[in-house]
Amino acid sequence: MDEERCEELLREISTRLDVSFTEVKSDLQDMKADMKEIKAGVNRIEANYTVIIDELKEQLKR
């Protein structure tokens, strides 16, 4: 294998790695956004349960 071919292969590998890294970074950003949405949903559910529990406690006191 000559030097020119080696350089060509190194450029190709570098390009593929750059593309892969960019895709992984994008996927991680998407997952981070999804996690924020999930966390917000969990917080809403917890708030709803708190309201329900408080209402049930009030009903039991009566």
Buried (B, 14 or more C-beta within 10 A) or exposed (E): EEEEEEEEEEEEEEEEEEEEEEEEEEEEEEEEEEEEEEEEEEEEEEEEEEEEEEEEEEEEEE
